[in-house]
Amino acid sequence: TAKPTGNETMSRLRQERKENLILTDLYLLRKQKLELLWQHNSR
């Protein structure tokens, strides 16, 4: 098996980090929406 070069490893790590950030953003957006709904319903 060919060993991945440093650049390949870095780009893969960067890609994974990007996907994690997107997931985190989606999670935070969903959480904000839920909190807004709660505030709206509790009135």
C-alpha distance matrix in Angstrom:
0.0 3.8 6.3 9.1 12.2 15.4 16.9 14.4 14.8 18.5 19.0 17.3 19.6 22.5 22.0 22.1 25.1 26.8 26.5 27.8 30.7 31.5 31.7 33.8 36.1 36.6 37.3 39.8 41.5 41.9 43.3 45.8 46.9 47.6 49.5 51.5 52.3 53.4 55.7 57.1 57.8 59.3 62.1
3.8 0.0 3.8 6.2 8.9 12.3 13.7 11.6 12.5 16.0 16.5 15.5 17.9 20.4 20.3 20.9 23.6 25.2 25.4 26.9 29.4 30.4 30.9 32.9 35.0 35.8 36.8 39.0 40.6 41.4 42.8 45.0 46.3 47.2 49.0 50.9 51.9 53.1 55.2 56.6 57.5 59.0 61.7
6.3 3.8 0.0 3.8 6.3 9.3 11.4 9.7 9.8 13.3 14.5 13.6 15.4 18.2 18.6 19.0 21.4 23.3 23.8 24.9 27.3 28.8 29.3 31.0 33.1 34.3 35.1 37.1 38.9 39.8 41.0 43.1 44.7 45.6 47.1 49.1 50.3 51.4 53.3 54.9 55.9 57.3 59.9
9.1 6.2 3.8 0.0 3.8 6.6 8.0 5.9 6.3 9.8 10.7 10.1 12.2 14.6 15.1 15.8 18.1 19.8 20.6 21.9 24.1 25.4 26.3 27.9 29.9 31.1 32.1 34.0 35.7 36.8 38.1 40.1 41.6 42.7 44.2 46.1 47.4 48.5 50.4 51.9 53.1 54.5 56.9
12.2 8.9 6.3 3.8 0.0 3.8 5.4 5.3 6.4 8.7 10.1 10.8 12.4 14.3 15.5 16.8 18.4 20.0 21.4 22.7 24.4 26.0 27.3 28.6 30.3 31.9 33.1 34.6 36.3 37.8 39.0 40.6 42.4 43.7 45.0 46.7 48.3 49.5 51.0 52.6 54.0 55.3 57.7
15.4 12.3 9.3 6.6 3.8 0.0 3.8 5.5 5.2 6.1 8.6 9.9 10.5 12.1 14.2 15.4 16.4 18.2 20.0 21.0 22.3 24.3 25.8 26.6 28.3 30.3 31.3 32.5 34.4 36.1 37.0 38.5 40.5 41.9 42.9 44.6 46.4 47.5 48.9 50.7 52.2 53.3 55.6
16.9 13.7 11.4 8.0 5.4 3.8 0.0 3.8 5.4 5.0 6.1 8.5 9.8 10.3 12.1 14.2 15.1 16.2 18.3 19.8 20.8 22.4 24.3 25.4 26.6 28.6 30.0 31.1 32.6 34.5 35.7 37.0 38.8 40.4 41.6 43.0 44.9 46.2 47.5 49.0 50.7 52.0 54.1
14.4 11.6 9.7 5.9 5.3 5.5 3.8 0.0 3.8 5.4 5.2 6.1 8.6 9.8 10.5 12.3 14.1 15.2 16.5 18.3 19.8 21.1 22.6 24.2 25.6 27.1 28.6 30.1 31.5 33.1 34.5 36.0 37.6 39.1 40.5 42.0 43.5 45.0 46.5 47.9 49.4 50.9 53.1
14.8 12.5 9.8 6.3 6.4 5.2 5.4 3.8 0.0 3.8 5.5 5.1 6.1 8.5 9.8 10.6 12.2 14.1 15.4 16.4 18.2 20.0 21.1 22.3 24.2 25.9 26.8 28.4 30.2 31.6 32.7 34.4 36.2 37.4 38.7 40.5 42.0 43.2 44.8 46.4 47.8 49.0 51.4
18.5 16.0 13.3 9.8 8.7 6.1 5.0 5.4 3.8 0.0 3.8 5.4 5.1 6.1 8.5 9.9 10.4 12.1 14.3 15.2 16.3 18.3 19.9 20.7 22.3 24.3 25.5 26.5 28.3 30.1 31.1 32.5 34.5 35.9 36.9 38.6 40.4 41.6 42.9 44.6 46.2 47.4 49.6
19.0 16.5 14.5 10.7 10.1 8.6 6.1 5.2 5.5 3.8 0.0 3.8 5.4 4.9 6.0 8.6 9.7 10.3 12.3 14.1 15.1 16.4 18.4 19.7 20.8 22.6 24.2 25.4 26.8 28.6 30.0 31.3 32.9 34.6 35.8 37.2 38.9 40.4 41.8 43.2 44.9 46.3 48.4
17.3 15.5 13.6 10.1 10.8 9.9 8.5 6.1 5.1 5.4 3.8 0.0 3.8 5.4 5.0 6.2 8.6 9.8 10.7 12.3 14.2 15.4 16.6 18.3 19.9 21.3 22.6 24.3 25.8 27.1 28.5 30.2 31.7 33.1 34.6 36.2 37.6 39.0 40.6 42.1 43.5 44.9 47.2
19.6 17.9 15.4 12.2 12.4 10.5 9.8 8.6 6.1 5.1 5.4 3.8 0.0 3.8 5.4 5.1 6.1 8.5 9.9 10.5 12.2 14.3 15.3 16.2 18.2 20.0 20.9 22.2 24.2 25.7 26.6 28.3 30.2 31.4 32.6 34.4 36.0 37.1 38.6 40.4 41.8 42.9 45.3
22.5 20.4 18.2 14.6 14.3 12.1 10.3 9.8 8.5 6.1 4.9 5.4 3.8 0.0 3.8 5.5 5.1 6.1 8.7 9.8 10.4 12.4 14.3 15.1 16.3 18.4 19.8 20.8 22.4 24.3 25.4 26.7 28.5 30.1 31.2 32.7 34.5 35.9 37.1 38.7 40.4 41.7 43.8
22.0 20.3 18.6 15.1 15.5 14.2 12.1 10.5 9.8 8.5 6.0 5.0 5.4 3.8 0.0 3.8 5.4 5.1 6.3 8.6 9.9 10.7 12.5 14.2 15.3 16.7 18.4 20.0 21.1 22.7 24.3 25.8 27.2 28.8 30.3 31.7 33.2 34.7 36.2 37.5 39.1 40.6 42.8
22.1 20.9 19.0 15.8 16.8 15.4 14.2 12.3 10.6 9.9 8.6 6.2 5.1 5.5 3.8 0.0 3.8 5.4 5.1 6.1 8.6 9.9 10.6 12.2 14.2 15.4 16.4 18.3 19.9 21.1 22.4 24.3 25.8 27.0 28.5 30.2 31.6 32.8 34.6 36.1 37.3 38.8 41.2
25.1 23.6 21.4 18.1 18.4 16.4 15.1 14.1 12.2 10.4 9.7 8.6 6.1 5.1 5.4 3.8 0.0 3.8 5.4 5.0 6.1 8.6 9.8 10.3 12.1 14.2 15.1 16.2 18.1 19.8 20.7 22.2 24.2 25.5 26.6 28.3 30.1 31.2 32.6 34.3 35.8 37.0 39.3
26.8 25.2 23.3 19.8 20.0 18.2 16.2 15.2 14.1 12.1 10.3 9.8 8.5 6.1 5.1 5.4 3.8 0.0 3.8 5.4 5.1 6.3 8.7 9.8 10.5 12.4 14.2 15.3 16.4 18.4 19.8 21.0 22.6 24.4 25.6 26.9 28.7 30.2 31.5 32.9 34.6 36.1 38.1
26.5 25.4 23.8 20.6 21.4 20.0 18.3 16.5 15.4 14.3 12.3 10.7 9.9 8.7 6.3 5.1 5.4 3.8 0.0 3.8 5.4 5.1 6.2 8.6 9.8 10.6 12.3 14.2 15.3 16.6 18.3 20.0 21.2 22.6 24.3 25.8 27.1 28.6 30.3 31.6 32.9 34.6 36.8
27.8 26.9 24.9 21.9 22.7 21.0 19.8 18.3 16.4 15.2 14.1 12.3 10.5 9.8 8.6 6.1 5.0 5.4 3.8 0.0 3.8 5.4 5.1 6.1 8.5 9.9 10.4 12.2 14.1 15.3 16.3 18.2 19.9 21.0 22.4 24.2 25.6 26.8 28.5 30.1 31.4 32.7 35.1
30.7 29.4 27.3 24.1 24.4 22.3 20.8 19.8 18.2 16.3 15.1 14.2 12.2 10.4 9.9 8.6 6.1 5.1 5.4 3.8 0.0 3.8 5.4 5.0 6.1 8.6 9.7 10.4 12.1 14.1 15.1 16.3 18.2 19.8 20.8 22.3 24.2 25.5 26.7 28.3 30.0 31.3 33.4
31.5 30.4 28.8 25.4 26.0 24.3 22.4 21.1 20.0 18.3 16.4 15.4 14.3 12.4 10.7 9.9 8.6 6.3 5.1 5.4 3.8 0.0 3.8 5.4 5.0 6.2 8.6 9.9 10.5 12.3 14.1 15.3 16.5 18.4 19.9 21.0 22.6 24.3 25.7 26.9 28.5 30.2 32.2
31.7 30.9 29.3 26.3 27.3 25.8 24.3 22.6 21.1 19.9 18.4 16.6 15.3 14.3 12.5 10.6 9.8 8.7 6.2 5.1 5.4 3.8 0.0 3.8 5.4 5.1 6.1 8.6 9.9 10.5 12.2 14.2 15.4 16.5 18.3 20.0 21.1 22.5 24.4 25.7 26.9 28.5 30.8
33.8 32.9 31.0 27.9 28.6 26.6 25.4 24.2 22.3 20.7 19.7 18.3 16.2 15.1 14.2 12.2 10.3 9.8 8.6 6.1 5.0 5.4 3.8 0.0 3.8 5.4 5.0 6.1 8.5 9.8 10.4 12.2 14.2 15.2 16.3 18.3 19.9 20.9 22.4 24.2 25.5 26.7 29.1
36.1 35.0 33.1 29.9 30.3 28.3 26.6 25.6 24.2 22.3 20.8 19.9 18.2 16.3 15.3 14.2 12.1 10.5 9.8 8.5 6.1 5.0 5.4 3.8 0.0 3.8 5.4 5.1 6.1 8.5 9.8 10.5 12.3 14.2 15.2 16.4 18.3 19.9 21.0 22.4 24.2 25.7 27.6
36.6 35.8 34.3 31.1 31.9 30.3 28.6 27.1 25.9 24.3 22.6 21.3 20.0 18.4 16.7 15.4 14.2 12.4 10.6 9.9 8.6 6.2 5.1 5.4 3.8 0.0 3.8 5.5 5.1 6.1 8.5 9.9 10.6 12.3 14.2 15.3 16.5 18.3 20.0 21.0 22.4 24.3 26.4
37.3 36.8 35.1 32.1 33.1 31.3 30.0 28.6 26.8 25.5 24.2 22.6 20.9 19.8 18.4 16.4 15.1 14.2 12.3 10.4 9.7 8.6 6.1 5.0 5.4 3.8 0.0 3.8 5.5 5.2 6.1 8.7 9.9 10.6 12.3 14.3 15.3 16.5 18.4 19.9 21.0 22.4 24.9
39.8 39.0 37.1 34.0 34.6 32.5 31.1 30.1 28.4 26.5 25.4 24.3 22.2 20.8 20.0 18.3 16.2 15.3 14.2 12.2 10.4 9.9 8.6 6.1 5.1 5.5 3.8 0.0 3.8 5.4 5.0 6.1 8.6 9.8 10.4 12.2 14.1 15.1 16.4 18.2 19.8 20.9 23.1
41.5 40.6 38.9 35.7 36.3 34.4 32.6 31.5 30.2 28.3 26.8 25.8 24.2 22.4 21.1 19.9 18.1 16.4 15.3 14.1 12.1 10.5 9.9 8.5 6.1 5.1 5.5 3.8 0.0 3.8 5.4 5.1 6.2 8.7 9.9 10.6 12.3 14.2 15.4 16.4 18.3 20.0 21.8
41.9 41.4 39.8 36.8 37.8 36.1 34.5 33.1 31.6 30.1 28.6 27.1 25.7 24.3 22.7 21.1 19.8 18.4 16.6 15.3 14.1 12.3 10.5 9.8 8.5 6.1 5.2 5.4 3.8 0.0 3.8 5.5 5.1 6.2 8.6 9.9 10.5 12.3 14.3 15.2 16.4 18.3 20.5
43.3 42.8 41.0 38.1 39.0 37.0 35.7 34.5 32.7 31.1 30.0 28.5 26.6 25.4 24.3 22.4 20.7 19.8 18.3 16.3 15.1 14.1 12.2 10.4 9.8 8.5 6.1 5.0 5.4 3.8 0.0 3.8 5.4 5.1 6.2 8.6 9.8 10.5 12.4 14.1 15.2 16.4 18.9
45.8 45.0 43.1 40.1 40.6 38.5 37.0 36.0 34.4 32.5 31.3 30.2 28.3 26.7 25.8 24.3 22.2 21.0 20.0 18.2 16.3 15.3 14.2 12.2 10.5 9.9 8.7 6.1 5.1 5.5 3.8 0.0 3.8 5.4 5.1 6.1 8.6 9.8 10.5 12.2 14.2 15.3 17.1
46.9 46.3 44.7 41.6 42.4 40.5 38.8 37.6 36.2 34.5 32.9 31.7 30.2 28.5 27.2 25.8 24.2 22.6 21.2 19.9 18.2 16.5 15.4 14.2 12.3 10.6 9.9 8.6 6.2 5.1 5.4 3.8 0.0 3.8 5.4 5.1 6.2 8.6 9.9 10.4 12.2 14.2 15.9
47.6 47.2 45.6 42.7 43.7 41.9 40.4 39.1 37.4 35.9 34.6 33.1 31.4 30.1 28.8 27.0 25.5 24.4 22.6 21.0 19.8 18.4 16.5 15.2 14.2 12.3 10.6 9.8 8.7 6.2 5.1 5.4 3.8 0.0 3.8 5.4 5.0 6.2 8.7 9.7 10.4 12.1 14.6
49.5 49.0 47.1 44.2 45.0 42.9 41.6 40.5 38.7 36.9 35.8 34.6 32.6 31.2 30.3 28.5 26.6 25.6 24.3 22.4 20.8 19.9 18.3 16.3 15.2 14.2 12.3 10.4 9.9 8.6 6.2 5.1 5.4 3.8 0.0 3.8 5.4 5.0 6.2 8.5 9.8 10.5 12.8
51.5 50.9 49.1 46.1 46.7 44.6 43.0 42.0 40.5 38.6 37.2 36.2 34.4 32.7 31.7 30.2 28.3 26.9 25.8 24.2 22.3 21.0 20.0 18.3 16.4 15.3 14.3 12.2 10.6 9.9 8.6 6.1 5.1 5.4 3.8 0.0 3.8 5.4 5.1 6.1 8.6 10.0 11.3
52.3 51.9 50.3 47.4 48.3 46.4 44.9 43.5 42.0 40.4 38.9 37.6 36.0 34.5 33.2 31.6 30.1 28.7 27.1 25.6 24.2 22.6 21.1 19.9 18.3 16.5 15.3 14.1 12.3 10.5 9.8 8.6 6.2 5.0 5.4 3.8 0.0 3.8 5.4 5.0 6.0 8.5 10.3
53.4 53.1 51.4 48.5 49.5 47.5 46.2 45.0 43.2 41.6 40.4 39.0 37.1 35.9 34.7 32.8 31.2 30.2 28.6 26.8 25.5 24.3 22.5 20.9 19.9 18.3 16.5 15.1 14.2 12.3 10.5 9.8 8.6 6.2 5.0 5.4 3.8 0.0 3.8 5.4 5.1 6.0 8.8
55.7 55.2 53.3 50.4 51.0 48.9 47.5 46.5 44.8 42.9 41.8 40.6 38.6 37.1 36.2 34.6 32.6 31.5 30.3 28.5 26.7 25.7 24.4 22.4 21.0 20.0 18.4 16.4 15.4 14.3 12.4 10.5 9.9 8.7 6.2 5.1 5.4 3.8 0.0 3.8 5.5 5.3 6.7
57.1 56.6 54.9 51.9 52.6 50.7 49.0 47.9 46.4 44.6 43.2 42.1 40.4 38.7 37.5 36.1 34.3 32.9 31.6 30.1 28.3 26.9 25.7 24.2 22.4 21.0 19.9 18.2 16.4 15.2 14.1 12.2 10.4 9.7 8.5 6.1 5.0 5.4 3.8 0.0 3.8 5.6 5.8
57.8 57.5 55.9 53.1 54.0 52.2 50.7 49.4 47.8 46.2 44.9 43.5 41.8 40.4 39.1 37.3 35.8 34.6 32.9 31.4 30.0 28.5 26.9 25.5 24.2 22.4 21.0 19.8 18.3 16.4 15.2 14.2 12.2 10.4 9.8 8.6 6.0 5.1 5.5 3.8 0.0 3.8 5.5
59.3 59.0 57.3 54.5 55.3 53.3 52.0 50.9 49.0 47.4 46.3 44.9 42.9 41.7 40.6 38.8 37.0 36.1 34.6 32.7 31.3 30.2 28.5 26.7 25.7 24.3 22.4 20.9 20.0 18.3 16.4 15.3 14.2 12.1 10.5 10.0 8.5 6.0 5.3 5.6 3.8 0.0 3.8
62.1 61.7 59.9 56.9 57.7 55.6 54.1 53.1 51.4 49.6 48.4 47.2 45.3 43.8 42.8 41.2 39.3 38.1 36.8 35.1 33.4 32.2 30.8 29.1 27.6 26.4 24.9 23.1 21.8 20.5 18.9 17.1 15.9 14.6 12.8 11.3 10.3 8.8 6.7 5.8 5.5 3.8 0.0
